[in-house]
Amino acid sequence: MSHQAVTWAMDNAPMLLTEKGKPDTTARTILQVLAEYAHADGTNARPSVMRIQYRTGFDRRTVQRALRRLQAAGLIVKAGTVGDCVNWTLRLKLRRPASDWDDLKAAEEAERAAAAERQRKSRARRVTETASVTGESVTNSASARHAVEERDVTHSASARHARNAARTFSDPPVESPENLGDGRRPGSGGKGSPAGRCAVPEGGGPTEDEVTAAAIGCVIAMMPHHLRDRLPSPVPSALTDEIRAELSRGLTMQQLIHRIGRRWVQHGYESDARSSEGPGILRPVGVAVALIRAGDCPAPRCDDGLDLDSGDLCRTCDREWEARALAAKEKARQFVHGALLAVVPDAEPASKPTYTPPPYRDRIAQIRAAVDADHAKERAGGITSPTRMFVENR
């Protein structure tokens, strides 16, 4: 994979537009796949259509139409075929005009200005709906704080009494109508009703849910881009719930990001994502959950065998590893012992043979028989028997 070609496809390649003037994201995605297979000079990009389908998820006709659009725009040139695959050459000399960045900045500023104008109109509408008074309308007032309420003190049903009665004016409210006294603000569509109000913290700062949501967004944003770009939008609740659970256990955002980066390399996901031969990342949500989820150690401050507070080895994991090592050693010893018994079954006999002397009577009979035999040999050949020689020498 050539980083130069990939950088060109992602940042510097001219942006194709559809018939409606929108960015052609399909063609751009396929161009990035071609850049991953190309050499540093943009040549020899020859992934098959099936390989492009596998990497992008588009159907065959969509891939073929996008390749034709890229070829018509001059971003890729056909340089023959290798087997059943077309050999494409990327024209790295074509550069994206600098005006595209200026257009994006202008569109962003216009969007911000439109959002500010909508917010201003919404606030003005809330002030107008809240600052209505009895008798006269004061909607033209610059602030609802200056709105003065007038009332009839006679409370008479007679029109004559109401016409001749003196009118009194109440003091202006101390708080702005935008603040309803209990920390809530009226909503634009609720006309001051409880359903149209939203809770605001007393100090005006972010709530705990907002802080947690921001932390979850930061963790997802700091994931490896090979995985982050393949996550669905919106992010599934299984992933956000797993991040929230780890944060609630006491892990900081930095510790969780460090865990994700370490497991991404150690578990081989990075090599799978960068390899052009393997299947790549097939289940991005499952991989993301596996990178975030806590290990099997029951210790709450254990992070893959390390204590988060001290940085040393987790004692619980250390004891478990020792127990597993002893169990494996005992299992291996039993296996070797069983193998030896199978090969040499009599290597260790159950009992050793012992000598049992004959009875006393049998021994006496054997001695007498031996003496008689010696005497017979002496009489026959004139040879002194060993028994007699032994007796004479003594």
N, C-alpha and C positions, 0 to 999 in steps of 0.2 A: 504494500500500500504506500503510495506516494503522498507525503504530507503537503507537498507543494500543490499537487493537483486537487487535493481535498480542500485546501484553503482557498484555491481559486474558485472551485465550484460553490463554496459556501459564502464567500465574501466578495470576490472580484468578478465573478461571471455576470454578464448582463442579465437582467431580469426579464423573462418572457412574460407577456401579458395575454390574457384571454380575449375573446371577442368583446366582452363587456368591460375591458380595461382593468380587470382584477389580476393580481399576480398568479402566474401559472405554477402553482405549487407542485402539481404532479410532475411536470417536466423537470422542475428543479430538483425534486427528490431523485428522479432517475439519473439526472446529471451527476449528482453526488455519488450514486452507486458506481457509475462509470469511472469517476475520478478515483474511487477507492481501488479499482483494479488497474488503473493506468500507471505508466512509468512516470518518472520525474518530469520528462519533457512532454507528457500528455499522450504518448503513443501506446499502442498495444493494450488498449482497453477492450477486452473481448469476453465479457461475461455473457452467458447464454440468456435468452429471454426467460427461460425457466428460473435461472438464478436471480434475475432482476425481480421476477414475480415473488420469489421466496423472500428477498430482502425488503421489498416494499409492501407486499400484500395486495398489489394491483392485479387485475386480471390480464390475460395475454393481449387482448385487443387494446386495452388502455395503455399498456407498455409500448406496443407497436405504434400507436398514434402519437404518443409522447416522443418517441425516438424520431418520427418523421418531423414533428414540430421543431425539435432541436436541430435536426439536419437542415431544415428549411431556414432556420434563423442563422445558420453558419457557426453554431457553437461546437458541433461535432462534424467530422468528415469521415466518410467510409473509406477504409484503406484495405479492402479485400476481405477475405474470409479465411478462417482457420478451422477446418473441419466443418461443423454445422454452425459455428459462431461467427458473427460479424466482427471484424477488427476495426474498432473506432479510434480516431485520433482527436483529442480535445485541443481546441485552438486556444491555448493559454494566453496568446497575445491580445485577445479581445478582453477589454477591461470594462468594468461597470462605470458609467459616468458619475462624476462627483455630484452632479445635480440630484441624483437619487437620494443622497443623504440630506441635502437641503430640503427636498420635497417631504421627506419623512419628518424632519424637524418642524417644517411649516404645518404639516397636518397635525402633529402632536400639539403645537401651540394653539392651533385653531380648535382642537378638541378641548383643551384646557379652558380656553376662553368661552366656548359654548357651555361647558360644565359650570363655570363661574356665573355665567349669565342665568342659567337655569336655577342655580342655587339662590341668586339674588332675587329672581322673580318668586321663587317659592317662599323665601322669607318675607317679602313684601305682601304676598297673598295671606300668609299667616297673621301678619300684623293687622291687615285690613279686616279679616274675619273676626279677630278678637277684640278690636278697638271700636266696636259699635256701641252707641249710647242711645238713651231714650229721648225722643223729641227731635234733636238735631243729629245730623250725621257728621262725624268728624273724620271721615276716611281720607280727606285731603291733608290731614296733619302729618308732619314729617316723622313723628314718633308716637306710638300708642301711649307712651308715658304722659304726653300732654293732653290726652283725651280726658275730658271732664264730664262726669255724669251729672245730669240734672233730674230732679224728681219732684213730684207734687206732694206737699206735706199734708194736704187736707184729706187725701184718700177718699174723697167724696165722689159718689157716682154722678152728682149734678154737674152739668157743664158750666153753670154760672159760678158755682164755688171753685171749680177748677180754673175758670178764667180769671177770677179776682184774687185767688190765693197767691201769697208770696212764694217765690221760687228760691230754693236754697241749693247750694252746690257742695258736693262732697269733696274732701281733700283728694288730690291725685294719689294713686297707689304708689307705695314706696318701691315695689319691685316691678320689673318690666313684665308685661303680659306674656312675654316669651317664656318666662319662668313661672310656673304655676304654684310655687311655694313649697312643693313637696319634692323638688328635684326633677320634675318632668317638664318636657316641652310639648306643646301641642303639635300634632301632626298636620301636614298640609291637607290631607283628605279627611281628617276626622273631626274638624271644626271644634277642637278642644275636648272631644269625647275621650274616655279612657282607652278606647280601641285605637285611637289615632295618636297616642302618646307613647314615647319610648323612654326607658329609664336611662339616666345619666348619672355617673358616679358623683359623689359629693365634691371631690377635689377637681373634677373636670378631666381627670386622666383616663387612660384606657382601662377597661374592665379586665378581669382575670381571663374571661373567654377570649377577648381580643388579643391579649398577650400570648395565650396558648396557640391561637390561630396563626399569629405572626411567627411564632417559633416553629410550628409545623410547616409553614410555607418556606422558612429559611432552610429547614432540614431537607425538604424536597428539592429546593433550588440548588443545594450544595451536593446533590447526588452526582455520580459520574454521568457525563452528558450522554454517553452511549445508552445508559439505562433511562435517564430522565426524559430524553426525547421520545422514547417508545412508550411511556406511560400514557394511558388514556386521559382525556380531558372531558369532564372534571375527574380529579383523582378519586379512585374508589374509596369508600369509607373504611374498607378493611385495612388499607395502608395508613390512613389518617388516625384510625383508632389505635393501631399498633404504636405509632409515634406518640400519641397522647398517653398511652399506658406507660411507655418508657419514661416520658417526662414526669409523669405523676409518681414514679418510683424514686425520683430524686436525681435522675441523670440530667446534666445540663445539655444545652443544645450543642456545645462544642464536643462534649464526650460522645454524643450520639453520632455526630458527623464523623468523628475519628473512628468509631466502630465501623461505620459503613465503608469508609475508605480502606480500612485494614482488611475487612472480610472480602471486599471486592477483589483484592489482589490475592489474598491467601486461598480463597475458595476457587480460584481459577476463572471467575466470571470475566475478568478483563481480557485474558487470553482468548476466551470464547467470543467476546464481542469484537476483538480486533482481527481474529482469524478469518480468512476468506474461504477456507476449506470446510470448516465445521458448520453446524446449523445455526450458530450464534445464540442470542438470547431469545428463547421461544416463549417464555412466560415472564414478561417484565414485572408484572405485579407480584407474582410469587417470589421472584428473585429479590425485589425490594423489601418484601416482608421478611424474607430470610436474613437479609442484611441488618434489619432493625431489631428483630425479635431477640429477647434475652436467651442466654444459653440454658443448659440443663442443670447448672449448679443451683442448689437451693439458697445459697447465700445472696442476700439482696444487693450487696455492693460488689459482686463478682462480675467481671467483664472479660469473658473468654480466658479465665484462669488468672487474671490479675485483679488485685484489689484497687478499686477506684480511688480510695482515700490515700493509701500509702504507696501505691505503685508496685508493691511486692506481690509474690505469688499468693494466690488465694489458699488459705489453710484448708478449707473444705475440699477444694479440688485436689490439693496435695495429698490429703488423706485418702481420697477416692483413688487417685492414681497409684498410691502405694498398695492399696488393697487389690486393685486390678493386677498390678505387677506380681504380687504374691500368688494370686489365683492363677495367673497365666503360668508362672513358674511351677506350681504344683501340678497343673494340668500337663505341662510338658514332661515333668518327671514321671507322672503316671503313664503317659504315652510311651516314653522310652522303656520303662520297666515292662510294660505289656508287650512291646515289640521284642525285647530280649527273651522274655519267656516264650513267645511264639517261635522264635528261631532256635533257642537252646532250652528245651523244656526241662532237661535234667541238670541245668547249671546249678541250681540250688535245691538239692533233694530235701524232701520233707524230714527224713531221719537218717542218721548215719548207722551203718551196721556195727554191731558190738560182738566181741568174742565171748562165747560162753564155754567155760572148761567142762570137760566130761565128768561124770560122777566119779567118786573115789574108787569104787569097785572096778570100774572100767580101767582106770589108770593102773591099778595094781595088776590087773590081768595083762595089760599091755607090757608092763615091766617084766613080769614072769615069762611072757612069751619071748621077749627079747633076750632074756638070760638063757633060756633053753635053746634058743637058736644059736647063741654064741658057743655054748657047750658042744652042741652038735658039730659046728664047724671045727672046733678044736680037736675033737676026737677024730674027725675024718681027715684032716690035713695037717695036724700037728701045728696049727697056727694058734698063737695065744690070742684069745678074744680081747677086745678093747675093755670089756668089763673087768676081766681078770687082771689086765695090766693096770687098770686104774686102782684096783684093790691092792695089788702088790706095791705099787709106788707109794701109796699112802702108808 
